[in-house]
Amino acid sequence: MTLRARGLVAALACAALPAQAYVSGAGHLYEATCNASGIVLRSTYPVGRFFGQGAGTTISDTRETIYLGAHCDAARDGFGAGTWGWANGGFRVTFPEIEIGFPRQEIHCDDAAMIDIDPCRF
């Protein structure tokens, strides 16, 4: 493939992503929406997660919704209460048993008046 063709393929691939789309470090695609309470990340496709230990382990394979609160709090069914924050290297969501990172991406809201994420800086 020529350099020009590679550039065209890359441009088309980027054009296919929604305006506020984020990819986790595990490769899951999330779309973001903002409201006065914070940011909502919803996976585009089902995300497989293991819960529990040993014989009591269950598997979840549904679309995932993660809530990032305006006060740096985070929530997701099954994970309990968590926190989130951002730094120059991306942003991450931390729960008691799992951490979901979004490397090399800057989270924002199109309507800057909706939420001030600056206090959530690591």
Beta strands, then each sheet from edge to edge (+ up, - down):
strand 1: 21-23
strand 2: 29-35
strand 3: 38-43
strand 4: 47-51
strand 5: 58-62
strand 6: 65-69
strand 7: 73-76
strand 8: 80-87
strand 9: 90-94
strand 10: 99-103
sheet 1: 1+ 2- 3+ 6- 7+ 8- 9+ 10-
sheet 2: 4+ 5-
end
